[in-house]
Amino acid sequence: MDLAHAQEVFKRLYQDVPGYDIARTEKERTGLKEAGTTYGEVVPGAFIEVLLEAEPKAGEVFFDLGSGTGKATILAALAFPFSRVVGIELLPGLGDAARGVLTRYDAEVRPTLPPEHQGQRIEFIDGDFLQQDLSTADVLFAHGTCYGPETMAALTQKLTEMKPGSRIVMAGQTLQSPDFAFVKMKVMRTDWGTALAAVYRRR
Ligand SMILES: C[S@@+](CC[C@H](N)C(=O)[O-])C[C@H]1O[C@@H](n2cnc3c(N)ncnc32)[C@H](O)[C@@H]1O
């Protein structure tokens, strides 16, 4: 799908999804109020530009760690011929919102897409990304500006289960490990400001 069309479809899908309000309510309800759950969302053009730096290929698998209402996951499905896209989110209310968008995507958008997009597997999983199997990911995104040092240390270790040659786009943080080769740094506009997004390749 061309970028302009993907952006238009995306805007329609998300026009009534108040991610920040849901995140605030969910943090109160669950008590998970630490900085790691500070909310923020990608914006379509800037996110797709950054993801291009990871050189996604047809049939590959995409993961978004901390997927919120699913914006990055849905954009990855719309803009690239991934065979499977997976969002993992700690706050269940955000996961519910993402699954609500997916229901509308399946009914209104998927049937209009080219075959390689119609057949994509799209999933939103509730839970801690540190507890999930990341070994099938070819391209992984983490918008982790607010992750603390302990989360980053655990995540860096966790990412070593990824395949050699897989790519990681880490927004707002850097990976301090010889297991990951630095590829590029990009400036990424988000809905809350600007983040630096670092692209790595698993050695
Ligand atoms: C900055 S938001 C990014 C949302 C989405 N990826 C985007 O870029 O539009 C970070 C998200 O990560 C979630 N999160 C934080 N720690 C997590 C963990 N350990 N496991 C799963 N999700 C987590 C937060 O609840 C929040 O929704």
The ligand as a Gaussian input file, in Angstrom:
#p B3LYP/6-31G(d) Opt

LIG

0 1
 C        5.918000       4.879000      24.834000
 S        4.597000       3.666000      24.813000
 C        4.721000       3.071000      23.132000
 C        3.393000       2.640000      22.491000
 C        3.556000       2.177000      21.022000
 N        4.632000       1.225000      20.883000
 C        3.854000       3.347000      20.118000
 O        5.039000       3.615000      19.899000
 O        2.903000       3.998000      19.629000
 C        5.403000       2.357000      25.744000
 C        4.446000       1.249000      26.144000
 O        5.192000       0.176000      26.735000
 C        4.397000      -0.441000      27.737000
 N        5.294000      -1.224000      28.594000
 C        6.187000      -0.769000      29.516000
 N        6.861000      -1.800000      30.077000
 C        6.379000      -2.934000      29.500000
 C        6.671000      -4.333000      29.666000
 N        7.608000      -4.734000      30.538000
 N        6.005000      -5.208000      28.902000
 C        5.061000      -4.814000      28.013000
 N        4.730000      -3.497000      27.816000
 C        5.386000      -2.581000      28.549000
 C        3.722000       0.738000      28.403000
 O        2.577000       0.349000      29.133000
 C        3.396000       1.639000      27.192000
 O        2.113000       1.369000      26.690000

